[in-house]
Amino acid sequence: KSHTDDWAPGPFSSKPQRSQLQTFSSVLQTSLLFLLMEFLVESGSQTHLIWSRISKVLSRASEALECGNPS
């Protein structure tokens, strides 16, 4: 038995890795959405339409993460 078997689950156990991956994915999606928004605003699209769509997507992503990680 190695001494690492006695350690409590840390940031490198399988469950936290899944959570970290979800967090990274959420951050990546958010970053891409803001980049897309910036591009569309610079190209003359309607800002309020972009913000409402981004708000809906972020709200759904937040709900999905909460459902996937019960408190």
Short mmCIF file of the C-alpha atoms (twelve columns), coordinates in Angstrom:
data_MODEL
# 
_entry.id   MODEL 
# 
loop_
_atom_site.group_PDB 
_atom_site.id 
_atom_site.type_symbol 
_atom_site.label_atom_id 
_atom_site.label_alt_id 
_atom_site.label_comp_id 
_atom_site.label_asym_id 
_atom_site.label_seq_id 
_atom_site.Cartn_x 
_atom_site.Cartn_y 
_atom_site.Cartn_z 
_atom_site.pdbx_PDB_model_num 
ATOM 1  C CA . LYS A 1  0.000   0.000  0.000   1 
ATOM 2  C CA . SER A 2  1.499   3.333  -0.982  1 
ATOM 3  C CA . HIS A 3  1.396   6.357  1.275   1 
ATOM 4  C CA . THR A 4  -0.863  8.166  -1.212  1 
ATOM 5  C CA . ASP A 5  -3.681  5.700  -0.457  1 
ATOM 6  C CA . ASP A 6  -4.165  7.389  2.929   1 
ATOM 7  C CA . TRP A 7  -4.642  10.864 1.476   1 
ATOM 8  C CA . ALA A 8  -8.065  12.442 1.239   1 
ATOM 9  C CA . PRO A 9  -9.323  12.997 -2.310  1 
ATOM 10 C CA . GLY A 10 -7.613  16.082 -3.637  1 
ATOM 11 C CA . PRO A 11 -7.669  18.173 -6.770  1 
ATOM 12 C CA . PHE A 12 -6.307  15.297 -8.837  1 
ATOM 13 C CA . SER A 13 -8.943  12.683 -8.012  1 
ATOM 14 C CA . SER A 14 -11.355 11.666 -10.781 1 
ATOM 15 C CA . LYS A 15 -14.434 13.515 -9.494  1 
ATOM 16 C CA . PRO A 16 -12.773 16.950 -9.132  1 
ATOM 17 C CA . GLN A 17 -11.220 16.529 -12.583 1 
ATOM 18 C CA . ARG A 18 -14.717 16.255 -14.024 1 
ATOM 19 C CA . SER A 19 -15.750 19.388 -12.160 1 
ATOM 20 C CA . GLN A 20 -12.616 21.217 -13.297 1 
ATOM 21 C CA . LEU A 21 -13.334 20.172 -16.881 1 
ATOM 22 C CA . GLN A 22 -16.890 21.504 -16.616 1 
ATOM 23 C CA . THR A 23 -15.602 24.783 -15.186 1 
ATOM 24 C CA . PHE A 24 -12.980 25.084 -17.927 1 
ATOM 25 C CA . SER A 25 -15.603 24.321 -20.566 1 
ATOM 26 C CA . SER A 26 -17.933 26.965 -19.131 1 
ATOM 27 C CA . VAL A 27 -15.150 29.566 -19.040 1 
ATOM 28 C CA . LEU A 28 -14.134 28.700 -22.595 1 
ATOM 29 C CA . GLN A 29 -17.723 28.956 -23.843 1 
ATOM 30 C CA . THR A 30 -18.193 32.288 -22.085 1 
ATOM 31 C CA . SER A 31 -14.960 33.646 -23.549 1 
ATOM 32 C CA . LEU A 32 -15.949 32.559 -27.036 1 
ATOM 33 C CA . LEU A 33 -19.378 34.133 -26.635 1 
ATOM 34 C CA . PHE A 34 -17.853 37.458 -25.641 1 
ATOM 35 C CA . LEU A 35 -15.427 37.327 -28.552 1 
ATOM 36 C CA . LEU A 36 -18.323 36.602 -30.895 1 
ATOM 37 C CA . MET A 37 -20.314 39.443 -29.369 1 
ATOM 38 C CA . GLU A 38 -17.417 41.850 -29.819 1 
ATOM 39 C CA . PHE A 39 -17.027 40.799 -33.451 1 
ATOM 40 C CA . LEU A 40 -20.731 41.240 -34.155 1 
ATOM 41 C CA . VAL A 41 -20.876 44.626 -32.424 1 
ATOM 42 C CA . GLU A 42 -17.887 45.846 -34.430 1 
ATOM 43 C CA . SER A 43 -19.553 44.669 -37.624 1 
ATOM 44 C CA . GLY A 44 -22.667 46.748 -36.846 1 
ATOM 45 C CA . SER A 45 -25.110 44.144 -35.500 1 
ATOM 46 C CA . GLN A 46 -27.743 45.006 -32.912 1 
ATOM 47 C CA . THR A 47 -26.161 45.042 -29.462 1 
ATOM 48 C CA . HIS A 48 -29.344 44.350 -27.468 1 
ATOM 49 C CA . LEU A 49 -30.083 41.213 -29.495 1 
ATOM 50 C CA . ILE A 50 -26.578 39.889 -28.872 1 
ATOM 51 C CA . TRP A 51 -26.772 40.613 -25.133 1 
ATOM 52 C CA . SER A 52 -30.147 38.888 -24.803 1 
ATOM 53 C CA . ARG A 53 -28.872 35.769 -26.564 1 
ATOM 54 C CA . ILE A 54 -25.683 35.703 -24.495 1 
ATOM 55 C CA . SER A 55 -27.715 36.150 -21.323 1 
ATOM 56 C CA . LYS A 56 -29.952 33.204 -22.252 1 
ATOM 57 C CA . VAL A 57 -26.997 30.964 -23.090 1 
ATOM 58 C CA . LEU A 58 -25.157 31.840 -19.875 1 
ATOM 59 C CA . SER A 59 -28.315 31.265 -17.851 1 
ATOM 60 C CA . ARG A 60 -28.802 27.824 -19.410 1 
ATOM 61 C CA . ALA A 61 -25.133 26.949 -18.905 1 
ATOM 62 C CA . SER A 62 -25.352 27.983 -15.259 1 
ATOM 63 C CA . GLU A 63 -28.489 25.882 -14.748 1 
ATOM 64 C CA . ALA A 64 -26.837 22.898 -16.428 1 
ATOM 65 C CA . LEU A 65 -23.788 23.163 -14.167 1 
ATOM 66 C CA . GLU A 66 -25.994 23.410 -11.069 1 
ATOM 67 C CA . CYS A 67 -27.936 20.303 -12.133 1 
ATOM 68 C CA . GLY A 68 -24.702 18.430 -12.802 1 
ATOM 69 C CA . ASN A 69 -23.184 19.371 -9.425  1 
ATOM 70 C CA . PRO A 70 -25.810 18.950 -6.690  1 
ATOM 71 C CA . SER A 71 -25.036 20.858 -3.478  1 
# 
